[in-house]
Amino acid sequence: MTNQLNLTAHNNDLLVFTALRCKIEGGIVICAWGAHGGHRGRAAEVLALLRGAGVPLNYLRLTDQGHPSHPLYLPYELQPQPWAGA
């Protein structure tokens, strides 16, 4: 994974803009990229895009490194929490 080209950044940016639309329409944005979100600085890029647009961010659980955990590995009953540290 660490040696591959970043072929999905553009598609991921489209998802970020979908999150912006979610904010406009009154929904919430839950960050959930997991432990590898810091790979190639992508977490920082996504956070900058969302913060720059004033999107309130939420998470279900944070990893030991402070990244929002991927929902695949989380209990169903967790509720979104505001991510003040984002």
Short mmCIF file of the C-alpha atoms (twelve columns), coordinates in Angstrom:
data_MODEL
# 
_entry.id   MODEL 
# 
loop_
_atom_site.group_PDB 
_atom_site.id 
_atom_site.type_symbol 
_atom_site.label_atom_id 
_atom_site.label_alt_id 
_atom_site.label_comp_id 
_atom_site.label_asym_id 
_atom_site.label_seq_id 
_atom_site.Cartn_x 
_atom_site.Cartn_y 
_atom_site.Cartn_z 
_atom_site.pdbx_PDB_model_num 
ATOM 1  C CA . MET A 1  0.000   0.000  0.000  1 
ATOM 2  C CA . THR A 2  2.719   2.469  0.904  1 
ATOM 3  C CA . ASN A 3  4.448   2.073  -2.481 1 
ATOM 4  C CA . GLN A 4  1.377   2.572  -4.676 1 
ATOM 5  C CA . LEU A 5  0.527   5.743  -6.561 1 
ATOM 6  C CA . ASN A 6  -2.255  7.886  -5.126 1 
ATOM 7  C CA . LEU A 7  -4.809  7.112  -7.827 1 
ATOM 8  C CA . THR A 8  -7.878  7.732  -5.709 1 
ATOM 9  C CA . ALA A 9  -7.280  11.237 -4.355 1 
ATOM 10 C CA . HIS A 10 -9.505  12.836 -6.996 1 
ATOM 11 C CA . ASN A 11 -12.360 10.418 -6.290 1 
ATOM 12 C CA . ASN A 12 -11.901 10.963 -2.569 1 
ATOM 13 C CA . ASP A 13 -12.116 14.721 -3.101 1 
ATOM 14 C CA . LEU A 14 -15.498 14.129 -4.727 1 
ATOM 15 C CA . LEU A 15 -16.581 12.404 -1.528 1 
ATOM 16 C CA . VAL A 16 -15.331 15.370 0.462  1 
ATOM 17 C CA . PHE A 17 -17.521 17.656 -1.620 1 
ATOM 18 C CA . THR A 18 -20.430 15.299 -0.974 1 
ATOM 19 C CA . ALA A 19 -19.759 15.873 2.719  1 
ATOM 20 C CA . LEU A 20 -20.015 19.608 2.097  1 
ATOM 21 C CA . ARG A 21 -23.406 19.074 0.499  1 
ATOM 22 C CA . CYS A 22 -24.425 16.984 3.518  1 
ATOM 23 C CA . LYS A 23 -23.614 19.939 5.759  1 
ATOM 24 C CA . ILE A 24 -25.646 22.289 3.597  1 
ATOM 25 C CA . GLU A 25 -28.616 19.910 3.704  1 
ATOM 26 C CA . GLY A 26 -28.518 19.626 7.510  1 
ATOM 27 C CA . GLY A 27 -26.824 16.218 7.862  1 
ATOM 28 C CA . ILE A 28 -23.748 15.352 9.866  1 
ATOM 29 C CA . VAL A 29 -20.317 14.293 8.647  1 
ATOM 30 C CA . ILE A 30 -18.711 11.323 10.391 1 
ATOM 31 C CA . CYS A 31 -14.989 10.914 9.720  1 
ATOM 32 C CA . ALA A 32 -13.933 7.265  9.648  1 
ATOM 33 C CA . TRP A 33 -10.743 6.608  7.687  1 
ATOM 34 C CA . GLY A 34 -9.050  4.382  10.235 1 
ATOM 35 C CA . ALA A 35 -5.436  3.914  11.242 1 
ATOM 36 C CA . HIS A 36 -3.984  4.457  7.768  1 
ATOM 37 C CA . GLY A 37 -5.561  7.869  7.251  1 
ATOM 38 C CA . GLY A 38 -2.231  9.578  7.764  1 
ATOM 39 C CA . HIS A 39 -0.703  7.767  4.780  1 
ATOM 40 C CA . ARG A 40 0.777   10.324 2.364  1 
ATOM 41 C CA . GLY A 41 -0.756  13.111 4.446  1 
ATOM 42 C CA . ARG A 42 -4.235  12.418 3.109  1 
ATOM 43 C CA . ALA A 43 -5.974  12.878 6.481  1 
ATOM 44 C CA . ALA A 44 -4.489  16.360 6.762  1 
ATOM 45 C CA . GLU A 45 -5.640  17.222 3.224  1 
ATOM 46 C CA . VAL A 46 -9.198  16.054 3.892  1 
ATOM 47 C CA . LEU A 47 -9.341  17.847 7.236  1 
ATOM 48 C CA . ALA A 48 -8.105  21.063 5.621  1 
ATOM 49 C CA . LEU A 49 -10.805 20.858 2.932  1 
ATOM 50 C CA . LEU A 50 -13.567 20.224 5.449  1 
ATOM 51 C CA . ARG A 51 -12.361 22.752 8.025  1 
ATOM 52 C CA . GLY A 52 -11.921 25.362 5.316  1 
ATOM 53 C CA . ALA A 53 -15.567 24.893 4.397  1 
ATOM 54 C CA . GLY A 54 -16.689 25.107 8.016  1 
ATOM 55 C CA . VAL A 55 -17.978 21.534 8.164  1 
ATOM 56 C CA . PRO A 56 -18.542 20.306 11.745 1 
ATOM 57 C CA . LEU A 57 -16.792 16.936 12.071 1 
ATOM 58 C CA . ASN A 58 -17.808 13.890 14.080 1 
ATOM 59 C CA . TYR A 59 -16.325 10.461 14.817 1 
ATOM 60 C CA . LEU A 60 -17.434 7.166  16.356 1 
ATOM 61 C CA . ARG A 61 -14.132 6.278  18.077 1 
ATOM 62 C CA . LEU A 62 -10.544 7.479  17.736 1 
ATOM 63 C CA . THR A 63 -7.532  5.216  17.206 1 
ATOM 64 C CA . ASP A 64 -4.525  5.369  19.520 1 
ATOM 65 C CA . GLN A 65 -2.924  7.681  16.938 1 
ATOM 66 C CA . GLY A 66 -5.941  10.025 17.025 1 
ATOM 67 C CA . HIS A 67 -7.471  9.037  13.668 1 
ATOM 68 C CA . PRO A 68 -11.221 8.388  13.465 1 
ATOM 69 C CA . SER A 69 -11.727 4.605  13.490 1 
ATOM 70 C CA . HIS A 70 -13.137 2.775  10.495 1 
ATOM 71 C CA . PRO A 71 -16.723 1.624  11.266 1 
ATOM 72 C CA . LEU A 72 -16.065 -1.941 10.085 1 
ATOM 73 C CA . TYR A 73 -14.266 -2.632 13.350 1 
ATOM 74 C CA . LEU A 74 -16.625 -0.823 15.726 1 
ATOM 75 C CA . PRO A 75 -19.650 -1.876 17.780 1 
ATOM 76 C CA . TYR A 76 -22.981 -0.979 16.212 1 
ATOM 77 C CA . GLU A 77 -24.230 0.946  19.262 1 
ATOM 78 C CA . LEU A 78 -21.605 3.726  19.099 1 
ATOM 79 C CA . GLN A 79 -23.023 7.193  18.518 1 
ATOM 80 C CA . PRO A 80 -21.321 10.052 16.648 1 
ATOM 81 C CA . GLN A 81 -19.311 12.416 18.836 1 
ATOM 82 C CA . PRO A 82 -18.247 15.962 17.905 1 
ATOM 83 C CA . TRP A 83 -14.577 15.960 16.951 1 
ATOM 84 C CA . ALA A 84 -13.304 19.055 18.702 1 
ATOM 85 C CA . GLY A 85 -9.673  18.061 18.117 1 
ATOM 86 C CA . ALA A 86 -10.065 17.958 14.344 1 
# 
